[in-house]
């Protein structure tokens, strides 16, 4: 399954908001420095979809706030 997410960094709380079946907003506490935000995004999506972190891959946008993520 492929989803599109928009990441908001440096937030007070970390959460995932569903917009529709393939679009989500992910709020993370981390800053985008040294890939910290991407790691937190993968961790949050893992909990949200109840799948292992190893089954989540950022396909496009690893250095952008809009990302395409593949869930296996």
N, CA, C and O atoms as CSV, one atom per row, in Angstrom:
chain,resi,resn,atom,element,x,y,z
A,1,UNK,N,N,0.849,-1.176,0.000
A,1,UNK,CA,C,0.000,0.000,0.000
A,1,UNK,C,C,0.890,1.234,0.000
A,1,UNK,O,O,1.857,1.300,0.758
A,2,UNK,N,N,0.579,2.190,-0.825
A,2,UNK,CA,C,1.341,3.432,-0.897
A,2,UNK,C,C,0.470,4.576,-0.405
A,2,UNK,O,O,-0.685,4.710,-0.809
A,3,UNK,N,N,1.041,5.406,0.478
A,3,UNK,CA,C,0.304,6.554,1.004
A,3,UNK,C,C,1.145,7.815,0.813
A,3,UNK,O,O,2.365,7.750,0.667
A,4,UNK,N,N,0.469,8.954,0.818
A,4,UNK,CA,C,1.148,10.240,0.765
A,4,UNK,C,C,0.972,10.908,2.114
A,4,UNK,O,O,-0.131,10.949,2.659
A,5,UNK,N,N,2.077,11.439,2.657
A,5,UNK,CA,C,1.997,12.101,3.951
A,5,UNK,C,C,2.599,13.497,3.863
A,5,UNK,O,O,3.469,13.771,3.037
A,6,UNK,N,N,2.117,14.355,4.725
A,6,UNK,CA,C,2.710,15.678,4.909
A,6,UNK,C,C,3.205,15.731,6.344
A,6,UNK,O,O,2.446,15.477,7.279
A,7,UNK,N,N,4.473,16.059,6.516
A,7,UNK,CA,C,5.094,16.024,7.832
A,7,UNK,C,C,5.237,17.442,8.371
A,7,UNK,O,O,5.714,18.343,7.679
A,8,UNK,N,N,4.822,17.618,9.601
A,8,UNK,CA,C,5.002,18.881,10.325
A,8,UNK,C,C,5.984,18.609,11.455
A,8,UNK,O,O,5.697,17.817,12.352
A,9,UNK,N,N,7.139,19.260,11.417
A,9,UNK,CA,C,8.175,19.028,12.423
A,9,UNK,C,C,8.087,20.047,13.550
A,9,UNK,O,O,7.397,21.060,13.435
A,10,UNK,N,N,8.793,19.768,14.637
A,10,UNK,CA,C,8.904,20.640,15.806
A,10,UNK,C,C,7.539,20.954,16.428
A,10,UNK,O,O,7.254,22.098,16.781
A,11,UNK,N,N,6.704,19.924,16.555
A,11,UNK,CA,C,5.370,20.076,17.149
A,11,UNK,C,C,5.411,19.698,18.625
A,11,UNK,O,O,6.362,19.059,19.075
A,12,UNK,N,N,4.396,20.084,19.373
A,12,UNK,CA,C,4.343,19.756,20.802
A,12,UNK,C,C,3.978,18.306,21.045
A,12,UNK,O,O,4.440,17.699,22.011
A,13,UNK,N,N,3.143,17.742,20.167
A,13,UNK,CA,C,2.768,16.331,20.314
A,13,UNK,C,C,2.990,15.606,18.986
A,13,UNK,O,O,2.899,16.200,17.912
A,14,UNK,N,N,3.281,14.320,19.087
A,14,UNK,CA,C,3.462,13.487,17.899
A,14,UNK,C,C,2.172,12.722,17.644
A,14,UNK,O,O,1.647,12.062,18.541
A,15,UNK,N,N,1.658,12.814,16.410
A,15,UNK,CA,C,0.420,12.115,16.087
A,15,UNK,C,C,0.274,11.965,14.583
A,15,UNK,O,O,0.971,12.616,13.804
A,16,UNK,N,N,-0.651,11.090,14.191
A,16,UNK,CA,C,-0.979,10.855,12.789
A,16,UNK,C,C,-2.445,11.212,12.600
A,16,UNK,O,O,-3.303,10.753,13.355
A,17,UNK,N,N,-2.735,12.036,11.588
A,17,UNK,CA,C,-4.116,12.403,11.267
A,17,UNK,C,C,-4.449,11.898,9.869
A,17,UNK,O,O,-3.709,12.139,8.916
A,18,UNK,N,N,-5.562,11.203,9.762
A,18,UNK,CA,C,-5.999,10.678,8.462
A,18,UNK,C,C,-6.818,11.734,7.745
A,18,UNK,O,O,-7.776,12.264,8.309
A,19,UNK,N,N,-6.455,12.046,6.512
A,19,UNK,CA,C,-7.218,12.975,5.685
A,19,UNK,C,C,-8.198,12.189,4.817
A,19,UNK,O,O,-9.394,12.481,4.804
A,20,UNK,N,N,-7.686,11.189,4.091
A,20,UNK,CA,C,-8.523,10.221,3.381
A,20,UNK,C,C,-7.745,8.908,3.316
A,20,UNK,O,O,-6.759,8.749,4.035
A,21,UNK,N,N,-8.157,7.979,2.484
A,21,UNK,CA,C,-7.551,6.643,2.484
A,21,UNK,C,C,-6.068,6.624,2.131
A,21,UNK,O,O,-5.344,5.727,2.564
A,22,UNK,N,N,-5.609,7.598,1.354
A,22,UNK,CA,C,-4.202,7.582,0.935
A,22,UNK,C,C,-3.427,8.820,1.354
A,22,UNK,O,O,-2.251,8.945,1.012
A,23,UNK,N,N,-4.047,9.735,2.083
A,23,UNK,CA,C,-3.377,10.967,2.503
A,23,UNK,C,C,-3.454,11.121,4.025
A,23,UNK,O,O,-4.513,10.962,4.632
A,24,UNK,N,N,-2.299,11.434,4.620
A,24,UNK,CA,C,-2.198,11.578,6.069
A,24,UNK,C,C,-1.337,12.789,6.406
A,24,UNK,O,O,-0.481,13.194,5.619
A,25,UNK,N,N,-1.571,13.360,7.583
A,25,UNK,CA,C,-0.679,14.373,8.137
A,25,UNK,C,C,-0.010,13.760,9.350
A,25,UNK,O,O,-0.673,13.157,10.195
A,26,UNK,N,N,1.313,13.913,9.438
A,26,UNK,CA,C,2.068,13.359,10.542
A,26,UNK,C,C,2.767,14.508,11.265
A,26,UNK,O,O,3.531,15.261,10.662
A,27,UNK,N,N,2.498,14.629,12.548
A,27,UNK,CA,C,3.098,15.668,13.375
A,27,UNK,C,C,4.162,15.016,14.252
A,27,UNK,O,O,3.878,14.052,14.964
A,28,UNK,N,N,5.396,15.543,14.200
A,28,UNK,CA,C,6.498,14.969,14.974
A,28,UNK,C,C,7.171,16.043,15.813
A,28,UNK,O,O,7.183,17.220,15.451
A,29,UNK,N,N,7.730,15.618,16.941
A,29,UNK,CA,C,8.449,16.527,17.830
A,29,UNK,C,C,9.849,16.834,17.315
A,29,UNK,O,O,10.399,17.899,17.594
A,30,UNK,N,N,10.416,15.912,16.573
A,30,UNK,CA,C,11.806,16.026,16.123
A,30,UNK,C,C,11.988,17.129,15.088
A,30,UNK,O,O,11.052,17.543,14.404
A,31,UNK,N,N,13.243,17.589,15.003
A,31,UNK,CA,C,13.609,18.521,13.942
A,31,UNK,C,C,14.098,17.709,12.741
A,31,UNK,O,O,14.475,16.547,12.896
A,32,UNK,N,N,14.097,18.300,11.561
A,32,UNK,CA,C,14.494,17.542,10.375
A,32,UNK,C,C,16.004,17.346,10.236
A,32,UNK,O,O,16.466,16.868,9.200
A,33,UNK,N,N,16.762,17.700,11.239
A,33,UNK,CA,C,18.214,17.580,11.184
A,33,UNK,C,C,18.632,16.130,11.423
A,33,UNK,O,O,18.080,15.447,12.286
A,34,UNK,N,N,19.618,15.671,10.647
A,34,UNK,CA,C,20.203,14.334,10.767
A,34,UNK,C,C,19.172,13.209,10.678
A,34,UNK,O,O,19.306,12.183,11.344
A,35,UNK,N,N,18.141,13.409,9.848
A,35,UNK,CA,C,17.151,12.360,9.580
A,35,UNK,C,C,16.308,11.979,10.800
A,35,UNK,O,O,15.649,10.939,10.782
A,36,UNK,N,N,16.315,12.786,11.847
A,36,UNK,CA,C,15.565,12.456,13.067
A,36,UNK,C,C,14.063,12.437,12.804
A,36,UNK,O,O,13.362,11.551,13.293
A,37,UNK,N,N,13.566,13.396,12.046
A,37,UNK,CA,C,12.128,13.464,11.773
A,37,UNK,C,C,11.663,12.246,10.973
A,37,UNK,O,O,10.599,11.695,11.255
A,38,UNK,N,N,12.446,11.820,9.981
A,38,UNK,CA,C,12.067,10.642,9.188
A,38,UNK,C,C,11.997,9.396,10.054
A,38,UNK,O,O,11.091,8.580,9.884
A,39,UNK,N,N,12.938,9.233,10.981
A,39,UNK,CA,C,12.909,8.076,11.872
A,39,UNK,C,C,11.679,8.112,12.762
A,39,UNK,O,O,11.061,7.077,13.011
A,40,UNK,N,N,11.318,9.303,13.244
A,40,UNK,CA,C,10.118,9.413,14.081
A,40,UNK,C,C,8.852,9.160,13.261
A,40,UNK,O,O,7.902,8.563,13.767
A,41,UNK,N,N,8.828,9.605,12.014
A,41,UNK,CA,C,7.687,9.342,11.128
A,41,UNK,C,C,7.487,7.844,10.960
A,41,UNK,O,O,6.362,7.352,11.063
A,42,UNK,N,N,8.565,7.115,10.704
A,42,UNK,CA,C,8.472,5.665,10.526
A,42,UNK,C,C,7.986,5.004,11.811
A,42,UNK,O,O,7.175,4.079,11.768
A,43,UNK,N,N,8.477,5.475,12.948
A,43,UNK,CA,C,8.049,4.922,14.237
A,43,UNK,C,C,6.548,5.163,14.472
A,43,UNK,O,O,5.838,4.254,14.904
A,44,UNK,N,N,6.067,6.372,14.191
A,44,UNK,CA,C,4.650,6.690,14.379
A,44,UNK,C,C,3.756,5.891,13.426
A,44,UNK,O,O,2.717,5.373,13.834
A,45,UNK,N,N,4.162,5.794,12.161
A,45,UNK,CA,C,3.369,5.033,11.202
A,45,UNK,C,C,3.334,3.558,11.568
A,45,UNK,O,O,2.327,2.884,11.350
A,46,UNK,N,N,4.427,3.058,12.122
A,46,UNK,CA,C,4.479,1.671,12.571
A,46,UNK,C,C,3.444,1.407,13.653
A,46,UNK,O,O,2.757,0.386,13.623
A,47,UNK,N,N,3.331,2.317,14.601
A,47,UNK,CA,C,2.331,2.166,15.668
A,47,UNK,C,C,0.912,2.346,15.115
A,47,UNK,O,O,0.003,1.595,15.470
A,48,UNK,N,N,0.731,3.340,14.251
A,48,UNK,CA,C,-0.596,3.666,13.724
A,48,UNK,C,C,-1.179,2.510,12.909
A,48,UNK,O,O,-2.349,2.162,13.069
A,49,UNK,N,N,-0.357,1.912,12.031
A,49,UNK,CA,C,-0.828,0.830,11.175
A,49,UNK,C,C,-0.575,-0.548,11.772
A,49,UNK,O,O,-0.977,-1.554,11.188
A,50,UNK,N,N,0.079,-0.610,12.917
A,50,UNK,CA,C,0.379,-1.854,13.619
A,50,UNK,C,C,1.163,-2.828,12.732
A,50,UNK,O,O,0.801,-3.996,12.586
A,51,UNK,N,N,2.240,-2.313,12.150
A,51,UNK,CA,C,3.146,-3.134,11.348
A,51,UNK,C,C,4.575,-2.856,11.804
A,51,UNK,O,O,4.828,-1.813,12.407
A,52,UNK,N,N,5.517,-3.763,11.530
A,52,UNK,CA,C,6.906,-3.531,11.924
A,52,UNK,C,C,7.532,-2.354,11.171
A,52,UNK,O,O,7.167,-2.069,10.031
A,53,UNK,N,N,8.473,-1.681,11.822
A,53,UNK,CA,C,9.152,-0.542,11.201
A,53,UNK,C,C,9.883,-0.954,9.928
A,53,UNK,O,O,10.023,-0.153,9.004
A,54,UNK,N,N,10.347,-2.191,9.877
A,54,UNK,CA,C,11.083,-2.659,8.702
A,54,UNK,C,C,10.203,-2.772,7.461
A,54,UNK,O,O,10.718,-2.901,6.351
A,55,UNK,N,N,8.888,-2.725,7.633
A,55,UNK,CA,C,7.957,-2.816,6.499
A,55,UNK,C,C,7.537,-1.453,5.970
A,55,UNK,O,O,6.642,-1.365,5.129
A,56,UNK,N,N,8.172,-0.391,6.451
A,56,UNK,CA,C,7.826,0.973,6.037
A,56,UNK,C,C,9.035,1.583,5.331
A,56,UNK,O,O,10.144,1.580,5.866
A,57,UNK,N,N,8.812,2.103,4.128
A,57,UNK,CA,C,9.883,2.710,3.353
A,57,UNK,C,C,9.444,4.061,2.818
A,57,UNK,O,O,8.341,4.192,2.288
A,58,UNK,N,N,10.299,5.066,2.953
A,58,UNK,CA,C,10.038,6.373,2.348
A,58,UNK,C,C,10.553,6.304,0.918
A,58,UNK,O,O,11.761,6.261,0.689
A,59,UNK,N,N,9.637,6.294,-0.042
A,59,UNK,CA,C,9.997,6.151,-1.449
A,59,UNK,C,C,10.434,7.475,-2.061
A,59,UNK,O,O,11.444,7.533,-2.762
A,60,UNK,N,N,9.680,8.535,-1.802
A,60,UNK,CA,C,9.983,9.855,-2.352
A,60,UNK,C,C,9.887,10.904,-1.256
A,60,UNK,O,O,9.059,10.787,-0.353
A,61,UNK,N,N,10.726,11.922,-1.330
A,61,UNK,CA,C,10.608,13.060,-0.434
A,61,UNK,C,C,11.301,12.911,0.895
A,61,UNK,O,O,10.833,13.462,1.891
A,62,UNK,N,N,12.405,12.183,0.946
A,62,UNK,CA,C,13.086,12.001,2.235
A,62,UNK,C,C,13.623,13.321,2.786
A,62,UNK,O,O,13.860,13.437,3.988
A,63,UNK,N,N,13.816,14.320,1.915
A,63,UNK,CA,C,14.282,15.634,2.368
A,63,UNK,C,C,13.225,16.705,2.126
A,63,UNK,O,O,13.551,17.878,1.944
A,64,UNK,N,N,11.977,16.301,2.125
A,64,UNK,CA,C,10.868,17.199,1.839
A,64,UNK,C,C,9.763,16.939,2.862
A,64,UNK,O,O,9.718,15.869,3.467
A,65,UNK,N,N,8.877,17.909,3.056
A,65,UNK,CA,C,7.791,17.705,4.021
A,65,UNK,C,C,6.684,16.819,3.450
A,65,UNK,O,O,5.921,16.219,4.207
A,66,UNK,N,N,6.592,16.734,2.131
A,66,UNK,CA,C,5.610,15.853,1.492
A,66,UNK,C,C,6.339,14.604,1.031
A,66,UNK,O,O,7.321,14.677,0.292
A,67,UNK,N,N,5.843,13.454,1.478
A,67,UNK,CA,C,6.522,12.197,1.216
A,67,UNK,C,C,5.558,11.162,0.662
A,67,UNK,O,O,4.351,11.214,0.899
A,68,UNK,N,N,6.121,10.227,-0.077
A,68,UNK,CA,C,5.394,9.043,-0.532
A,68,UNK,C,C,5.997,7.877,0.229
A,68,UNK,O,O,7.201,7.627,0.157
A,69,UNK,N,N,5.134,7.155,0.972
A,69,UNK,CA,C,5.586,6.091,1.825
A,69,UNK,C,C,4.946,4.785,1.404
A,69,UNK,O,O,3.748,4.731,1.123
A,70,UNK,N,N,5.752,3.726,1.360
A,70,UNK,CA,C,5.231,2.406,1.021
A,70,UNK,C,C,5.142,1.564,2.275
A,70,UNK,O,O,6.110,1.441,3.026
A,71,UNK,N,N,3.966,0.983,2.497
A,71,UNK,CA,C,3.717,0.087,3.628
A,71,UNK,C,C,3.545,-1.319,3.083
A,71,UNK,O,O,2.717,-1.552,2.202
A,72,UNK,N,N,4.319,-2.247,3.600
A,72,UNK,CA,C,4.253,-3.631,3.101
A,72,UNK,C,C,3.548,-4.505,4.115
A,72,UNK,O,O,3.386,-5.704,3.890
